[in-house]
Amino acid sequence: MSDKQAGRGRSVSKLPASGDEESQVRSQDGDIYTSIYTAIVEHYIAPGTKLPEDALADSFHVSRTIIRKVLSNLAHDGLVTSAPKRGARVAQPTVEEAKEVFEARRILEVATIPLIADMMTERDIKRLRKQVQEQKKAELAQDPRRAIRLSGQFHKALIAIIGNTRLNEFLRNLISRSSLIIAVYGSTKGDTRSCQDHDNLLDLFEANKTDECARWMEDHLRDVEATLDFGTNTVEALDFAQVFGEIQARGAD
């Protein structure tokens, strides 16, 4: 993700950038992408929120050209929409899209359970148990943003055991869209005890109950979808500098 202009107000050289300069620009683009991505999937920025290039450029102290490229990448990943004369906005999934995403997750995550079970090691179980403990801490601390992030990481860590890069990318995209869906149609039905559920799944893996693991995953994802309230969503104005400052200060996972 290179760009010829590394910062707002800087002159642009007519000579090709050196390897080091190109690497720095790619790193800068990646950092900005990660900050906006994190802000979206962790619900700092609500679906439907306008993403003006000038405000984002000011927040990150870069050119609008760089912001435009980052927004294009986010649009490619389904997190941002863009329309002529309307600019970019955080994607706002419809009810139909929401149901399709959860259907796709059920198909993918249930189908891969036997492969995960065959390849899972005791070390994987210990690592996943630690992730569940971190999620429990986040929920006890009433930190829903961190809890949502850790829940998604748990599901991604499960499928990563298979070692298939394409499956990892596909699930990452679905989980990102799931976060948008939860932001729009978030649960009004209370705690779904996801940490306890994740612990139960690991118990089943340890007991070599593969069929029950698959049924658990099917039921779990249906339960999450059942908590959604397909109503309306209100979009609030944001101070982008404050939002991204907070994210960068704590560091994005």
Steps between C-alpha positions, in 0.01 A plus 500: 500500500750760386427865432715773344401758756603423856341793679275803468676809372818321391639543151480195276825384345502413131750224568384150602500443873781293641429157644515637854262786414253263336515275806429796729199605291362145497544486877324835540210388280476176698496682834220730383305206359537315832384802701187556289432126477525470879277803553233342280504141625523607866204736459682827564352611168139405435378350172378773267748756634644727230878475457611835354844487344604842629410421863681166487802657332519760776464232769790294363705797368520355151375588155149434373661278235616258767161508673324438169712189442436367852125556464511316167664202671240506777226510236657197333475318834134594536537736797448825310266607220563782256270683259563789258441842660411332832846389607591203716299365791531210738303214346152445642393139434137428416301231678542272199876555497516434874327165461722406208815574700394279790394227258844516335669484840299193598589324175870580530554454872293183537655337192855560627445350847620148399820645349562710811442197725749289302773764518441650846778446757516540876697818441213636289253420779713684757535803273126511433423465872713808564303693236175400669634622835587837346150526357352421840706781654373742235139405563541524879657844448198594287723567201278381212735627228787288626268205565370513142854519363616204711196294405580552134865414564392173662311392188788609275751314718293184470499498121866610486589156642427357154769720344297600193568865415191540280268363769660737751441801273143398425411457867673827592278679250185330633589583861561864408157514337350326803633782716329755275177300524520489879559877503186557291272237649671453836354269758221624726461156659779500751826311542542191280777360727738463206801436724331209669395373157857516371622308804236235433620464142858444613378236746337318208818519292703359789250214532535426126127555446527638150133459406395684814752776423333551162153511657631746760632734230173487307294574813742768622487704181123465481475621860710808421283580200185449709607777740498760222224757487430590138389853579645843426836655577587860588823650364675755721758764410860410587828666586727289278821630656380390844385158379822413317713654773343262751551200274861583422575572865393152614631323189288297259506120521 
